Amino acid sequence: MATADNKLYFIITAKPPSSLGCIDAGELCFIDKQLFYAREKGNDTDIVPVFRMGKLHNEYLDKVLLKPLTRRSAELMLALESNELRVLALKDPEALEKASNLSEGSWVLVEYKGQWLKGVIRYIGSLISSISDPIRGVFFGVELQGGDTGKGQNDGSFHHKTYFTCPKNSGIFASFARIKPVDHKPSAPLLPSQSSLSMTSTEPLKAGDRVTFFGDKNVHHGMVMDIKDHPDGKMVLISTDKDDEGKQGGEIMLPLDCVIKEELLNKDETEKMDTSQGPGMGGVTDSDEITVGSLVQFLGKTLVYGIVRWIGYLPDFLEKTAGLELEDGSAGVNDGTYKGKRYFNCPLHCGLFVKLSSCRPDDRFSGIKKKLSNGHSDNDEAIVYEEQENVPPIRTEDVSNRLIGKMKGIQGHCNSCYMDSALFSVFSCSSVLDSLLFKTTEHETIQSILLKNIVNPLRKQGFVSENSVMNLRKQLQKREHCPTYTTDEKDPEEFLSLIMQEILFLDPPLILCSQSGSTQKLQNCYYYQIFMDYNHHLVLPTVQQLLEHSFYSNSLKLAEVPSCLILTMPRSGKSFKMFPKIIPSTELDITGLIADGPQPCVLCGQLANQECAECFRDTVFSDTGFKYFCVKCSSQVHSHQQRQYHKPSTLLLPQGFSYSQSSASDCRTPPREKLELCAVLCIETSHYVSFVKYGPQDTDWIFFDSMADRVGESDGYNIPEVRACPEVGQYLHMPLAQLANQVPREMEGVAKRLFCDGYMYLYQSKTMSLYR
């Protein structure tokens, strides 16, 4: 084999459909650089031969399944114990990057037997002497420090080989997934009351002082035992207090910059309290606003979220207490009972009693509000966020950090999934309908709510609360005098048409041309419903085929290239689907659908001057497209006995084109007009979800469900979720025959829903959207 520097490394992101169980997502593989670039240059195929780590023969895999890795990242990934852990590690690229930058001497926390222990990196490298692969897994050898000394597993040796030296049971070898760098700044944001206090106070810190320090979403207290010099700066040895479960604390060594002296903290609190209270006035805290049913967060061992189910006083506890039902089903300690008495009901391990004063309103739902300039009051529900800078669609490189995860996207409530999915599809990663947000309109309230309460928060924070969408629904109900807009489910195309046509008066993005004899009639539309006659041979159709057959059956053409094309699939009601699967066309070629546009001959590609409607269903030429011919090709095609009775019609000569006398054709090839797929809305059992194409790669797909999970019952709330679904790309890239044989329930991830439940498809023309 060549040296490792001549290799390219990849991780397999999804199980290949034809692997028969022998290739799994999370496996690492490599290929010679020279071979890879030679195949790319040849551009023959996207299938490349790669060697999987630990295997002696190569496998031919589609490039859509392979995510490139640097050599260092591949070495770190190889140290993980299983393919499943590697797939999980892909979702946290920041951790992988931080691990790549660690060096010997770095202070870290290392996980061992469920505890995070402090230590210093003494070794970085492989623990295996020889293997056939070009790289080996890289581990971190950590020497435990302070109170964690002696809690490890070795003395720096592994399999009778010494990699570094340290006291007995004070060494640990770990992969990067069990390592956390210790920053010289607090790794969790400061609490509001501490944000103005400098972490490096001018008042000296000494042994015996009470201090506060922050970890990963945790706040801790303790006493200074010693202050030591270190090459990276002064380090503070702290004896920690008992934790929340009453277990005895230990010792921890932290950088001086990470520690706050508690008397300074208290002094700062007092000063802030004094300046915020008027004469005779008591301080107003967030807990004053919290009642039963409030959504709150609580900072204990970790930051947890929940809903208040009970407020009152517990036996033997003087302070007012809140009973919480937590989102995380493993973070609680009870089911709403305390010392044998039930105070509220919730699932086991979801209940927690805490001091009411320790609760804060859930900051995921926070926002500063104001009345609109038109004078609407709170009772009118015309509430919008304060003026803020308009936010562009989320960039491809920001999707992972800003959108992926639970409590991301738009929160569903009371049959709002149709609206949530439509708004997410249109505005999260696309600007195709942004003109709605800035068009002059008499409906200032609705437009402001849409822009400032929904679109801007979605693009900036990646989350929109149910209250914002309900606010919009109430305004639509008020304007339309429809008593069910806040309670009943509607169709997403009905909602978008209402917004575009009757509220914000957007110019119709779609203009259809219907032909009746020699008469043409134009019709303005906001979306197009595909209708199919039953005289078709389609079994596993693409969106391209469905649109063309629908246009053909109804004698329709496009009057111009649309900036946005919204298509709804043929259905009979919401339950019956005409086709069990529909293949999304990632590109929609509308060249042949444009009336009076230059058309290429389907055979030779030169300018066509005839169209034959009878040839549309003739699969000899192709399975898709209207059939246009130049004079020469038309003569040859219609000389066949099966087509000699066809009656081709003459096309008008487009401006700028001319036919030569000799060939009766223009030798130039007319340009093709194509639209890009940017989102798909799907429906199953009256519940809408959406898929969004957020980047240029085949795997750049995300899946959104506004009601993916729920906390509580009638008075609870929904948890929206956005997840990456790169498996969609591999199926869209699959040959048609292979895709037809896929059993829906066996398809990877959420791909089944895209192919089997597709309802509304959103296409855009990036060229025309610049002008419309």
N, C-alpha and C positions, 0 to 999 in steps of 0.2 A: 504493500500500500504506500501511497504518497504520504508526506508529512501532514500533520493536522492543519497547518497553515494553508494547505491547498484544498481544504474542504469548506463546504457550506453546510450549516446545521439548521434543522427544522424540528418543530414539534407537530405531531398529527393532531389537528383540532377536532376531528370528528371521525367516527368509525366509517370506513369505506363501505358502501352498500354491498359490494360484491366480495367482501373479505372472508366470508364464511366463518367468522368468529376468530380468525387468527391474528387480526390487526386491530388494535384498540386506540381510541383517542387518548392522548397523553404520552404515547411512545415517542422517543427521539430517533431521528434518522439523519443521514448525511449523504452528500454526493460530491464528487470531484468538481471543483469550480470550472475547470476547462470543459468538462462534459456538459455541465449545466448551461454555460453561456453558449456553447456550440449549438445545443438544441434550441435555445432561445433565438439565436441568430437564424437558424433554419426555419423557425416558426412553423414546424410541421404539426405539432400537437402540444397540448398542455399536460400530457402525461409524461412523467419523468421517472427514471429508474433510481431508486434510493436504497441505501442499506440501513436497516433498522439496527439500533444498538444491540449488540449481543448476538446478531444473526450473521450467517456466513453467505447468504444469498440475497440478491436484491429483489425489490418489489416495485411494480409500476403503479404509481399513485398520481392522481390528479393534483395539480398545483393549488387548486382551490382549497384542498384539505391541509395544506402545509403552511405553517406560520414560521417565517425566518427567525432565527435566534443568533445572537453573537456567540462567539466561542465561549466566553466567560459565562453568559447566561445558560448555555447548554450544559456546561460543567456543573453549575449550581443546580440546575433542574435534574441532572442525572443522579444527584445525591439523594433526591427524594425517594421515599420507599415504594411508591406505587404510581401507576398512571393516573389514578383518580386525584391524587394530591397535586400532580403536575397540571392537570386541567384546572383545578381550583387556583393554583398559583398564577395561571395566566390572567386571572381576573384582578390581580393586584400587581400590576407592572411596577408600581412605585417601590414595593418591598424588594422586588428583584433588583431594581436599580440601586437601592440603598445597600443591599448586600454586596453588589459588585464593587462598591466604593469603600468597603471596609478593609482595614489593614491590621497587621499585627500591632498590638498595643491599644486598639480601640476598646472603649468601655461599652459593654452590651448587657442586655438581659437575655438569659437563655432558659428555655422551657425544659423542665425535667420533672417527671412524675406529677404533672398538673400544676407545678409551681414555677413562677418566674424568678430566677436567681440572678444576682448581679455578679459580673465577672469581667475579665480582660482577655481579649483574644491573644493567644500565644502561638497559634499555628493555623495556617490556611493551606489546604491542599488535599491530595488524595489519600485514602487509607488502603488502597489496593496496589500491590506491587506491579503486576503485569496483567494486561488484558489485550484482546485483539483489536478493540475499538481505538480510533484515533484520539479520543479524549477519555478522561476518567472523572467520576463525580468528585466535586470539591466540597470538603467539610470544614467546619470551624472548630478548632480546639480551644476551649475556654478554661481559664483558671478562675475558680470562684473566689470571691473577695468578701472581707468583712464577716458579718454574721452568717453568711451562706457558706463559709469555708467548711469543708467536711460533709457537705450535702450532695456531693457529686457521685461519680461512678468509678473513677480511676485516678492514676497519678500522672497522666499524660501519655500513657502507653495504650496501645491497641494491638491485640493479637501478638503479644510479646515483643512488639516493636515500640521504642520510645520516640515520640514526636515532639514532646516538650516535657519539662520536669516541673512538678508541683507537689504539695503535700498529699498524703493518701486521701482518696475520696474527695479530692478538690478539683478534679478535671472532668470535663464533659466534651464529647465530640458530638456535634449536631449539624444538621442541614440548615440552610438559610431560613427555612420556614419556621424554625424554632429559635431564631435570633432576632432581637430588636435592638437597634442602636440606641445608646443613651445620648440624647441631644444635650447641648449646653444651654438649651432654652426649654421652657416647659412645653411638653408635647401635646398638651390640651389647652384650649383657649381659656383665658382668665374669666372668672365669674364677673358679672357686671360690676359688682361692688369693689372689685380688685383691679379693674382695668387701668386705673390712673396711678397705681402704685408701682414704683420702679422695683424691678427684681434685684437690682444691685444698689441697695440703700447705702447712704454715706455713713449711717450709724454702724459701728463695728458689731460683728456677730461673735459671740463667745460661748464657751462650754456652759451648759445649763440653760441656755435660752430656749424658749418654746418656739417652734417653727411650723410652717405649713409648706407642703410641696405637692406638685401635681404630676400625675402619671398619665397613662393613656385613658382619658376620660374619668380619671379618679382623682380625688382630693384626699390627702393624708396629713396626719399631724404627728409630732414627735418632739424629742429633746436633743439638742446638740451635745454629742459626747466628745468630739474632737474636731479640729480643723487642721488639715494636712496639705503640704505643698505637693504639687503634681506637675509633670511637664506640660500638661494642658491647662494648668491653672489650679487655683485652690479647690480642694475637695472637702466636703463636710460629712463627718460620720454621725448618723442620726439613729437614735433608738426610737423606733416607731411605737405608737400607741396600739391598743387592742383594735382589731378590725371589727367590721360590722357584725360578725358572727360571735364575737366575744373571745376569739382566739388570741393568745399572747402574741404581741408583735415581735419583730426582730430588729436587726441593724441593717442599715443601707448606707452606701457611700454615694453622694451626689455632688455634682459641680455646684459651686457657691452661687452661680447665677440662677440655679433652679430652686432656691430656697427663699422663703419670705419669713421675716421675723414677725411673730404673731402680735406683739405689742404695737408694731407699726401698722399692721393690718387693722387692728381694733381702733387705733387712733384715726386711721383714714376713714373707717366706717363712721366714727362719731362725727368727724368733720363734715362728711357728706350728709349725715342725718341732720346736723344743725343747720346747714345751709339750705336743706330742702324743706324744712318745716317753718311755717309762719308762726306768729305769736299765738300761743294757745292751741296750736294744731299738732296732732300726733302724726307720725310718719305713716304714709300709705304704702303698703307692700303689695306684691303680686298676689299673695295668698288672700288678700281682702277680696279679690275678684273671683276666687275659686269657689264653686258650688258643686253640688251633686250633679254629675253629668259633664263637668268640665274636662277637657283634654289637657293633661299635664305631663311634665317630665320631672324626674327625681334623680339627683346625683348621689348614688350610694357607692357601692363597689364599682359599678359602671353606670352610665347614663341610660335610664330606662324610661319608657313612655307608657301611658295608660289612661284610663278613664276613671274619674272619681265616682265610687258607688255609695259611699257612706262618709259622713262627717260627724264627729262627736267626741266623747271622752271615754277612754278605756279604763277599766279598773286598775288602780295603783299607778296611774299615769296622769300627771297634772295638766300637761299641754293638750290642746285640741288636736285630734288625730284624723287623718284621712285614710279611708280604706280604698285601695286602688285595685282595679283589674288591669293587669299588664298585657301589652301586646305580645311580648315574648313569653311563650308558654312554659319556659324553663327558668324564668327569672324570679318567680314568686316563691312563697313558702307555705301558702295555705289556700283554702277555697272560700275564704270570707269568714272563717271562724277564728275566735281568739279565746283560749282557755275554756274550750268546750261550748262557747256560746256563739251562735251565728249572727253576724251583723249584715252580711250581704251574700249574694250567691254569685259564684263564678267557677270555672273549671279548676280542677286540682292544679297546684303549682302556678296559678295565675294571680293569686291574691297576695297583697302586701299592705301592712299597716305602717304608716310613716307619720312623722310630725307634719301637720298642715303647713306650718311655716317653712318647711323644707321643700314644698312643692312649688313649681313655677308653671305658668301656662306653656303649653307645648309650642316651642319656638318655630316648629315647622308650619304653624298656622298663623304666625304673627304677621302684622302689617300695619302701617300707619294710615289712617283713613281720614277723609275729609268730605265735605259736601261739595256737590258740583256747583258751578257758577250759576246754573239755572234755578237754584233754590230748593231742590228736592231735600226733604228731611229724611231722618232715619226711618220713619214709618213708610216712606216710599221705597225703601231698600235701594235707593240710588247712591250707593256707597262705592267709591273708587279709591285706590291707593294714591298717595301723594304723587305730585309730578315727578317723573323719573325719566332718565334717558331711554330712548327707544333702543331695544335690544335686537340685534340681528339673529337669524336662525343659528342654532347650535352647530358649530363646526365639527367636521368628521373627527378630528383629533380630541375634541372635548366631550364627545358623547359618553365615553366610558366613565369618566369621572363625574359628569354632571347629571346623567340620565339613568344609568344602570343601577338597579337595586329596588328594594321595597320602599314604600312611601315616596315613589318617584312617578312623574307623569301627572295626571289629573285624577283627583280623588272622586270616585263615584258615589252617588247617593240617590236613592229613590228613582230607579229606572232611568238614570242619566247616561247609561253606557253608550247609547247611540251618539249623544252629543260629545261626551268625553273622547270617544274614539275618533270622531270626525275632527274635532279641534286639534287633537294631538297629531293626527295625520297631516293636516293642512299646515300647521304652524310650527311644529317642533323643529324640523330640520329643513324646511322649505320656505321660500318667500313668494311662491307662485300666486298667492292671493293676498299678499301684504297690502295691495292697493285698497283693500277693504278698510284697513286700519287708519288710513290717512285721508280718505276721500271726504270732501265737504258734504255734510249731511245735516238734516234737521234733527236726527235722532242722536244727539250728542251723548245722552246717557248710555245707550246700548253700546255705541262705538267705544266710549271711554272704558266701560267695564270690560269689553272684549280685549282692548289693548293693554290697559294698566292692571287689571285684576287677573287676567288669564294669560295672554301671550307673553308679556314681559316677564312675569314671574316664572312661567314655564321655561323660557329661554335663559333666564339668569340663574335661578335656583334649581331648576329641574323639577319643581313641584307646584301644584295649584290645589288649594283646599276645596272641599265640597261647597263651602259657603260662597266662594266666588262664582262657581257654576250655577248654584241655586239663585244667586243674585241676578245673573243673566236670564235664567229661566223665568223668574218673576217679572222681569221687565218685558220679555217677549210675550208672556201671558197677558200682561196689562195692555200692551199695544194691540194684540190680536183678539182680545176679549175671548180667549180660549180658556175655559176653566180647568183644563187638564194638563196644561203645559208643565206644571211643576210636579205632576204625579205620574202621568202615563208615559209609556214609551212611544217614541215617534220613529220615523225613518230618517236616517242620516241625510239622505238627499233632499228630503222635505225641509229639514232644518237648514241646510246650506243654501237651498233656494230661497227660503224665507229671508235669511240674512243678506244674501247677495241681491235679490230682486226687490223685495218689498220694504226692507229696512234701510239698507245702505245704498240702494239703487246703483249697483255696479253694472257697467255695460256687459251684456251677455258675452261670455267668452267663446260661445259656440254658435256659428251661423250655418244652418243646413240649407241645402238647395234641393228641392224636390222637382222631378221632371215628369210632366204630364203631357205627352205628345210633344209639341214644339214649345210649350209654355213652361217656364221656370218660375218657381215660387220660393222665396226666401223665408226662413223661419228662425227666429232667435231662441236659443236654449241656454240653460244653465247646467244641464247635464243631459246625458242621452241614455235612455232605457233600451237595452238590446232586446229586440223581439225576433223570434225564430219561427219560420214555418216548419212544418213537420216533414217536408220533402228535402231532407239533408242526410248526408252520409257520415256526419261527424260523430266520433265515439269518444275520443280524448282530445277535445278541442283546445286550441290556444285562444287567448283574448283576440289576437289578430284575426283568426278565422271567424270567430263569432261576430266581430264588428263588420267584417267584409260581407258575410252572409246576411246580416241584418240590413246593411245598406243596400245590398243587391235585391233582397226581397221587397224592400219598401221604396225602391227607385230613388235613393238618396245619394247626395254627394256633399262634400264640404265646400262652402263658398270661399273659405280662406283657411290658412293654417291657424288653428286655435292656440292661444298661449297656455290654456289649461283645458284638459278634456277629462270630465268625470263620467265614468261608465258604470251602469248597474247591470248585473247579469240577469239572464232570463230565468224567471221563477214563476211559480204559481202559488202565491201566498208566501209566507215566511218559512214554511216547513218543507214544501216540495221543491226539489232541485231538478232541473231538466237534465243536468249532467252530474254524475258522481264525482268527477274531478274536472277542474279547469286549470290549464297551465298558464300562469301569468306570463305575458310577453314583456320582457324587460325593456325591449324597444318596440315601438309601434310604428311600422312603416305606413304612412298615410298618403304616400305619393299618388297611388292609384285611386284614392278617394277624393281627390281635389278636382272640382269642376273647372273646366277651362284651363287647367294647368298643363305644362309640357309633360308628356308621358313617354317613358322608354318602351320600346318594343320588347315583349317578354322573351323573344327568341334571340335577337341580335343586339339589343340594347340601344340602338339608334332611335332617333325621334320617331314616335309613332304618329300615324295620321288616321288610324281606324280603330274602333272598339267593337268587339263582338260579345254581345250579352249571352248568346247561346253557348259560347265557349267557357263561360265562367265556371261551370260545374265539371268541365273536362279536365280530369287529373293527369292527362298526358303531359300537360305543360308544367303545372305545379299545383300543390294543394291550396295555395292561397293566392289572392290577388285578382283584380279585374284583368281581363285579357285585352291588351292593346298590341297592335301590330303596325309595322311599316307596310307600305304597299307590296313590296316584294315578298315578305314573309306571310302576309295575309293571303296572297295569291297561292302560295305553296300550301298553306294550312287548309284552305277551303277547297283545294282541288281534291282532297280526300272524299270518298263517297259518303262517309259519315257526317261530313260537315258541308257538303256542297249546297245544302239548302239553307245554311245560315245566312243572316242578313246583317253584315257589319255596317256600322254607322260611321260617317266621316267626322273626324274631330276638327275643331277650329284651330287654325294655326296660331300658336301663342306669339305674342309680340316679341320681336328680337330673334325669332327663328324663321328659317326659310327652307324650302325644298329645292334641291338642285334638279335641273331638267333631266340629267342623265340617270340619276338613281331614284328620283322622286322622293328623296329623304334628306334630312339634315344629318351630317355625320357626327355631330356633337351628341354626347350623352346627357340627357336632362338630369338635373340634380335631384336627389332623393330627399324627401322631407320625413323626419323621424321625431317621435315623441319619446320621452324617457319616463319609465314607471317610477313614481316616488312613494306611493303608499297603497295599501290594500286594506279595506275593512271587511271583516269576516263576521258571520252570524251563525250561532248554533244555539238551539232552544231559546230563542229570543234574547240572547246575550251577545253584544257586539264587542269585538276586540280588533286590534289593528296591527299591521306590519308596516314598518317604515324603512325605506332604503335611504341610509344616511351618508353613504360614501361611494367612491368609485369602484371599490373592490367587489367581487362577486359575493363575498362573505359579509359585507357591510349591511346587515339587516338587524333590526331590533323588533321585539314583540311587546305590545302594551295591553294591559288589562286593568281597567280602572277599579275593578272589584275582585282582585286576585285572592284576597283573604279578608277576614273580618274579625274585629274585636267586639265582643258583646253581642247581644241579640237586638231587641227592638230599639233600645236606646244606645246601641254601640255605633261603630263607624267602620267603613271599608278601608282596606289597605291596598292602594294601587301598586303596581309593580311594572317595571320595564326590565326586560332581560335581553341579552345578546342572543341571536339565533343564527350563527354562521352556517348551521346545517342546511338552511334554506338555499344557500348558494350552491351546495353540492347537488341538490335535486334539480335546481333550475339549469344546471350545467350537464345534466344527465341525458343520454340519448333517449329519444321518445319511446322506443320499444322497451328499454330497461325501466323507464319511469312507469309505463303502463303496467308492468308486472309487480310494482311495489304494492304491498298490502298496507292500506292506510294506518291501521293500528300498530304496525311494526315500523313506521317511519320514525326517524330520529327526532327528538325534541318536540317542537311545536309545528313542524313542517306540515303535518296532516291537516292542520286547520287552514293553512294558506291554500292548499290544493283542493281540499274538499268543501270548505265553507266560504270561499271567496264570494263577496256580494257587491262591493263597490271598489272600483279601481281608479286611482288618480294619476293622470299623466300630465307632463308639462313639456313645453317647448322653451328651452333656455334662451333661444334666440328671440322668439316672439314676446316672451315675458319682459324683455327690455323695453318694448314699445307699448305694451298694454297695461 
